[in-house]
C-alpha cells in the first residue's frame, strides 16, 4: 500500500525503486499527478531508469499529455530497447493521435518482444480497425482473447 511505501521512503534519502513502486500504486488510485511526482523524484536520483520513464510516460498519457508521454516512452525505449510495455504504451498513444503507421510499428515491436502480450494485440487490433482493416483487427482481437482470460467472456467487437 501507499502507506507502507511512504514509511520506507525517507525525505532526501530515497531509493528510486521505492519511489517508482509507490508511484505505480498511487497511479492505480487514479492520482496520476501525484504518481508523476514520485517518478520525477526517482528520475532525479536515477536519470536513466527505463522503469521510471516508462511509468511516467504512462501516467502522462493518462492525463492526456501525449507529447510529454511520447518523449518519456521514447527515452525508456532508448534505455531499455526490450521493453514491450514501452512500445505498447507508445503505440497506444500513436493510435490515439491517429498516427496509425507508427502505432502499428510500435505494437508489432511489442509483440515481437513479448508474443503473449494480450494488450499489444488488442491495441494493434484497434489500430487496424481505425484503418478499416477489419480482418486484421479481428485476428488481433481473437488472439488477445485467447491470451487473456478476462477478455474471453466479452462479446466480439466485430
C-alpha positions as CSV (number, residue, x, y, z in Angstrom):
1,X,0.0,0.0,0.0
2,X,1.0,3.6,-0.3
3,X,1.4,3.9,3.4
4,X,4.0,1.1,3.5
5,X,6.0,2.7,0.7
6,X,5.8,6.1,2.3
7,X,7.1,4.7,5.6
8,X,10.1,3.2,3.7
9,X,10.9,6.4,1.9
10,X,12.8,9.0,3.8
11,X,12.9,12.6,2.6
12,X,16.1,13.3,0.8
13,X,17.4,9.7,1.2
14,X,15.1,7.8,-1.1
15,X,15.5,4.6,-3.1
16,X,14.4,5.3,-6.7
17,X,12.8,1.8,-6.9
18,X,10.7,2.5,-3.9
19,X,9.6,5.8,-5.4
20,X,8.6,4.2,-8.7
21,X,6.8,1.4,-6.9
22,X,4.9,4.0,-4.7
23,X,4.1,6.0,-7.9
24,X,2.6,2.9,-9.5
25,X,0.4,2.2,-6.5
26,X,-0.7,5.8,-6.4
27,X,-1.5,5.7,-10.1
28,X,-3.7,2.7,-9.6
29,X,-5.9,5.0,-7.5
30,X,-6.1,7.5,-10.4
31,X,-4.0,10.1,-8.8
32,X,-1.7,10.4,-11.8
33,X,-0.3,13.9,-10.9
34,X,1.0,12.5,-7.5
35,X,2.4,9.4,-9.3
36,X,4.3,11.7,-11.7
37,X,5.9,13.5,-8.7
38,X,7.3,10.1,-7.4
39,X,8.5,9.2,-10.9
40,X,10.2,12.7,-11.2
41,X,11.9,12.2,-7.8
42,X,13.1,8.7,-8.9
43,X,14.4,10.1,-12.2
44,X,16.3,12.9,-10.3
45,X,18.1,10.1,-8.4
46,X,18.5,7.7,-11.4
47,X,18.1,9.6,-14.7
48,X,18.4,6.5,-16.9
49,X,15.7,4.4,-15.2
50,X,13.7,2.9,-18.0
51,X,11.1,1.7,-15.5
52,X,10.6,5.2,-14.1
53,X,10.5,6.7,-17.7
54,X,8.0,4.1,-18.8
55,X,5.7,4.7,-15.9
56,X,5.9,8.5,-16.1
57,X,5.1,8.2,-19.8
58,X,2.1,6.1,-19.0
59,X,0.9,8.5,-16.3
60,X,1.3,11.5,-18.5
61,X,-0.7,9.7,-21.2
62,X,-3.5,9.0,-18.7
63,X,-3.5,12.8,-18.1
64,X,-3.7,13.4,-21.9
65,X,-0.2,14.9,-22.1
66,X,0.6,12.8,-25.1
67,X,3.6,14.9,-26.3
68,X,5.4,14.6,-23.0
69,X,4.4,10.9,-22.7
70,X,6.0,10.2,-26.1
71,X,9.2,11.8,-25.0
72,X,9.3,9.6,-21.9
73,X,8.4,6.4,-23.7
74,X,11.0,7.0,-26.4
75,X,13.6,7.7,-23.7
76,X,12.5,4.5,-22.0
77,X,13.0,2.5,-25.2
78,X,16.5,4.1,-25.7
79,X,17.4,2.9,-22.2
80,X,15.7,-0.5,-22.5
81,X,15.0,-1.5,-26.1
82,X,13.5,-4.8,-24.9
83,X,10.6,-3.1,-23.0
84,X,7.4,-4.4,-24.6
85,X,5.4,-2.2,-22.2
86,X,7.1,1.0,-23.5
87,X,6.4,0.0,-27.2
88,X,2.8,-0.9,-26.3
89,X,2.2,2.4,-24.5
90,X,3.9,4.4,-27.2
91,X,1.9,2.5,-29.9
92,X,-1.3,3.3,-28.0
93,X,-0.5,7.0,-27.9
94,X,0.2,7.0,-31.6
95,X,-3.1,5.3,-32.1
96,X,-4.9,7.9,-30.1
97,X,-3.3,10.6,-32.2
98,X,-4.3,8.7,-35.4
99,X,-0.7,8.1,-36.3
100,X,-1.6,4.6,-37.3
101,X,1.6,3.5,-39.2
102,X,3.7,4.5,-36.2
103,X,1.2,2.8,-33.8
104,X,1.3,-0.5,-35.7
105,X,5.1,-0.4,-36.0
106,X,5.4,0.0,-32.2
107,X,2.8,-2.6,-31.4
108,X,4.4,-5.0,-33.8
109,X,7.7,-4.5,-31.9
110,X,5.9,-5.0,-28.5
111,X,4.5,-8.3,-29.9
112,X,7.9,-9.3,-31.3
113,X,9.4,-8.9,-27.8
114,X,6.5,-10.4,-25.9
115,X,4.4,-12.7,-28.2
116,X,1.9,-13.4,-25.4
117,X,1.2,-9.7,-24.6
118,X,-2.6,-9.5,-25.0
119,X,-2.8,-5.8,-24.6
120,X,-0.5,-5.2,-27.5
121,X,-2.7,-7.4,-29.7
122,X,-5.8,-5.5,-28.5
123,X,-4.2,-2.2,-29.2
124,X,-3.0,-3.3,-32.6
125,X,-6.4,-4.6,-33.4
126,X,-7.9,-1.2,-32.6
127,X,-5.3,0.5,-34.9
128,X,-6.2,-1.9,-37.7
129,X,-9.9,-1.2,-37.1
130,X,-9.2,2.5,-37.5
131,X,-7.5,1.8,-40.8
132,X,-10.7,-0.3,-41.8
133,X,-8.6,-3.4,-41.9
134,X,-11.3,-5.5,-40.3
135,X,-9.8,-8.9,-41.0
136,X,-6.5,-8.0,-39.4
137,X,-8.4,-6.3,-36.5
138,X,-10.5,-9.4,-35.9
139,X,-7.4,-11.7,-35.9
140,X,-5.7,-9.5,-33.3
141,X,-8.8,-9.3,-31.1
142,X,-9.2,-13.1,-31.2
143,X,-5.5,-13.5,-30.3
144,X,-5.9,-11.1,-27.4
145,X,-9.0,-13.0,-26.2
146,X,-7.1,-16.3,-26.5
147,X,-4.2,-14.9,-24.4
148,X,-6.2,-13.1,-21.7
149,X,-8.9,-14.9,-19.7
150,X,-10.5,-11.6,-18.8
151,X,-11.2,-10.9,-22.5
152,X,-12.6,-14.4,-23.2
153,X,-16.1,-13.7,-21.8
154,X,-16.6,-10.5,-23.8
155,X,-18.6,-10.3,-26.9
156,X,-16.5,-9.8,-30.1
157,X,-16.2,-6.2,-31.3
158,X,-16.6,-7.1,-35.0
